[in-house]
């Protein structure tokens, strides 16, 4: 799984953290989907 997300520089650190959490959730979803 070598997918890299091209994320533009977020104006606020909070936004960056939100994007990181969302990306982590998406990757976890893909991993679970592949495992099933």
C-alpha positions in Angstrom: 0.0 0.0 0.0 2.1 2.9 -1.3 -0.6 5.5 -1.8 0.5 9.0 -1.0 -1.9 11.9 -0.5 -0.9 15.2 -2.0 -2.2 17.6 0.7 -1.7 21.4 0.2 -0.3 23.4 3.1 -3.1 23.8 5.6 -3.6 27.3 7.1 -4.2 26.0 10.6 -2.5 23.1 12.5 -6.0 21.9 13.5 -6.9 21.4 9.9 -3.8 19.4 9.3 -4.6 17.2 12.3 -8.1 16.7 11.0 -6.8 15.7 7.5 -4.3 13.4 9.1 -7.1 11.7 11.1 -9.3 11.4 8.0 -6.5 9.9 6.0 -5.7 7.4 8.7 -9.4 6.4 8.8 -9.4 6.0 5.1 -6.2 3.8 5.1 -7.6 1.7 8.0 -10.8 1.2 6.0 -8.8 0.1 2.9 -6.8 -2.3 5.0 -9.9 -3.8 6.6 -11.5 -4.1 3.1 -8.5 -5.9 1.8 -8.4 -8.2 4.8 -12.0 -9.3 4.3 
